[in-house]
């Protein structure tokens, strides 16, 4: 991703770069399905397969986003707990309601 700030954490950048690669790969597949030189007859005949492939691509992209967001959420929770451990009066309130505590 071109627009990352220079001080962006490497692990977050890696997740987004991986996600960008997946989206770019799937974009190329979809562009092949929509190629202007593909005949209407071929589009009609392969329509059920095209629909199934578009659905599979959509699910793969959604899954990749979920993985990237899950990793970020877990990492944020860990960092929050690390901060809370340094604040004694807040530690008891947060860790008693948190599954990780």
C-alpha positions as CSV (number, residue, x, y, z in Angstrom):
1,X,0.0,0.0,0.0
2,X,1.5,3.2,-1.2
3,X,0.0,5.6,1.4
4,X,1.5,4.1,4.6
5,X,3.1,6.7,6.8
6,X,6.9,6.1,7.2
7,X,6.6,5.2,10.9
8,X,3.8,2.7,10.3
9,X,4.3,-0.6,12.3
10,X,5.8,-3.3,10.2
11,X,3.4,-6.1,11.3
12,X,0.4,-3.9,10.4
13,X,1.9,-3.0,7.1
14,X,2.5,-6.7,6.3
15,X,-1.1,-7.6,7.0
16,X,-2.4,-4.8,4.8
17,X,0.1,-5.7,2.0
18,X,-1.0,-9.3,2.2
19,X,-4.6,-8.2,2.0
20,X,-3.8,-5.9,-1.0
21,X,-2.1,-8.8,-2.8
22,X,-5.1,-11.0,-2.3
23,X,-7.5,-8.3,-3.6
24,X,-5.2,-7.6,-6.6
25,X,-5.1,-11.3,-7.5
26,X,-8.8,-11.6,-7.3
27,X,-9.3,-8.4,-9.3
28,X,-7.3,-9.9,-12.2
29,X,-9.5,-13.0,-12.2
30,X,-12.6,-10.9,-12.3
31,X,-11.2,-8.8,-15.1
32,X,-10.6,-11.9,-17.1
33,X,-14.3,-12.8,-16.6
34,X,-15.4,-9.4,-17.8
35,X,-12.9,-9.2,-20.7
36,X,-14.5,-7.4,-23.7
37,X,-13.1,-10.0,-26.1
38,X,-15.0,-12.8,-24.3
39,X,-18.0,-13.8,-26.5
40,X,-21.6,-13.4,-25.3
41,X,-22.2,-17.1,-25.9
42,X,-19.2,-18.0,-23.8
43,X,-20.5,-15.7,-21.0
44,X,-23.9,-17.2,-21.2
45,X,-22.7,-20.8,-21.1
46,X,-20.2,-20.2,-18.3
47,X,-22.6,-17.9,-16.3
48,X,-23.3,-20.4,-13.5
49,X,-19.5,-21.1,-13.1
50,X,-18.8,-17.3,-13.2
51,X,-21.4,-16.7,-10.4
52,X,-19.9,-19.5,-8.3
53,X,-16.4,-18.1,-8.9
54,X,-17.4,-14.5,-8.0
55,X,-19.1,-15.8,-4.8
56,X,-15.9,-17.8,-3.9
57,X,-13.7,-14.7,-4.6
58,X,-16.0,-12.5,-2.4
59,X,-15.8,-15.1,0.4
60,X,-12.0,-15.3,0.2
61,X,-11.6,-11.5,0.3
62,X,-14.0,-11.3,3.3
63,X,-12.1,-14.0,5.1
64,X,-8.8,-12.3,4.5
65,X,-10.2,-9.1,5.9
66,X,-11.6,-10.9,8.9
67,X,-8.1,-12.4,9.6
68,X,-6.4,-9.1,9.3
69,X,-8.9,-7.4,11.6
70,X,-8.9,-10.3,14.1
71,X,-5.1,-10.0,14.4
72,X,-5.4,-6.3,14.9
73,X,-8.1,-6.6,17.5
74,X,-6.2,-9.2,19.5
75,X,-3.1,-7.1,19.4
76,X,-5.0,-4.0,20.6
77,X,-6.5,-6.0,23.5
78,X,-3.1,-7.2,24.6
79,X,-1.7,-3.6,24.4
80,X,-4.7,-2.3,26.4
81,X,-4.2,-4.9,29.1
82,X,-0.5,-4.0,29.3
83,X,-1.4,-0.4,29.8
84,X,-4.1,-1.3,32.4
85,X,-1.6,-3.4,34.4
86,X,0.3,-0.2,35.0
87,X,-2.8,1.5,36.5
88,X,-3.5,-0.3,39.8
89,X,-7.0,0.9,40.5
90,X,-8.2,0.2,36.9
91,X,-6.5,-3.2,36.7
92,X,-9.0,-4.9,39.0
93,X,-12.0,-3.5,37.1
94,X,-10.8,-4.4,33.6
95,X,-9.2,-7.8,34.3
96,X,-12.3,-9.0,36.3
97,X,-14.5,-8.5,33.2
98,X,-12.0,-9.6,30.6
99,X,-11.6,-13.2,29.4
100,X,-7.8,-12.8,29.0
101,X,-7.3,-11.6,32.6
